[in-house]
Amino acid sequence: MTTPLGRRIAARIAAEGPIALDAYMAACLFDPEGGYYTTLPVFGGAGDFITAPEISQMFGELIGLALGQVWRDQGAPGRITLAELGPGRGVLMADLWRAAGKVAGFQAAADLWLIEASPRLAAIQAERLAHAAPRFATDAAALPEGPLYLIANEFFDALPVRQFLRTPEGWAETVVGLGPDGALQPGRVPVAAGLPRAIARRTATTPPGTVLEHCPAAPAIMAEIAGRIARHGGAAIVIDYGGWDGQGDTLQAIARHRPTDPFAAPGTADLTAHVDFAPLAAAARAAGAEASGPVAQGAFLGRLGIGLRAEVLARGLAGAALAAHRAATARLTDPSEMGTLFKVLAIHPRGTPPPPGLTPDDAAEEGPPA
């Protein structure tokens, strides 16, 4: 099966030659006319995947209370930016905003900003969060200077990645080209212009056969966020699946809640890769902030009190509703579900404790800048 976007990508490759994996991912996800996020209803049961906020209100509520506590601990500044990267359908921010309203003065101090590249999703967010008068931008660089309290849940995994394989002859990069039948297919070409710095620093420990992935956009986005936090205060909580200095081919495509071929029907499936938290932490530190974590999502939510919150919500439920609530709690926290695959990284000013849910012992490993 092909798509109009697939035919356009194939025509580009026929004219210019194979394209790097990150360029292919960017077209599939964000093309204005055929991109996945710009044209399809991707979230929830009727979409292709369900994120943590869609599973249970507890997720956003606990994060809202955590950010509210950071705001109080930092002296309750009178004008702050509350922001979310990639807000989806606005469910997380709606729950976060409601819970943070329990912290006296927080909502009155907060200007809400949503960073969203999809006009279609931005319209959904504007309607759901109209009561909070959100402002919109397509880039974190547009956020105002001042104290910043930010959440990014399953944002970085959707950023395009480059992919490199160490062969006995040297390094090769994954590209997308055309097969004999004209279909899109991955291949590899020798690296001629040198490796990205984040990859080059790891070459001494990578034997032949090792695949390393690099997200070109992630460090710059983190630097924008961390720079504001370093200069003015605040905190950022980043939640995603991945690890530290990860290895392997983690590119995946999901459509209708099932894995599918990333190259079969461009623009109809969600393309993601596991997040490497090491360059994010390095970029935050280079910008003058501190990084804590990553810690497992289950442990993070447990420290925030999800067990107690789940008990409170369960009191008014019975039968199928109670069973669904318990299943949702387990899905967020159980090691066999999202509890360990998803990790939490926190960015905060140097010399301050990390946000609730993390501890000083969770300080991220030191490493060279990305």
Secondary structure, 3 states (H helix, E strand, C coil): CCCHHHHHHHHHHHHHCCEEHHHHHHHHHHCCCCCHHHHCCCECCCCCECCHHHHCHHHHHHHHHHHHHHHHHCCCCCCEEEEEECCCCCHHHHHHHHHHCCCCCHHHHEEEEEECCCHHHHHHHHHHCHHHCCEEECCHHHCCCCCEEEEEECCHHHCCCEEEEEECCEEEEEEEEECCCCCEEEEEEECCCCCCHHHHCCHHHCCCCCEEEECCCHHHHHHHHHHHHHHHCEEEEEEEEEECCCCCCCCEEEECCEEECCCCCCCCCEEECCEEHHHHHHHHHHCCEEEEEEEEHHHHHHHHCHHHHHHHHHCCCCHHHHHHHHHHHHHHHCCCCCCCCEEEEEEEECCCCCCCCCCHHHECCCCCCC
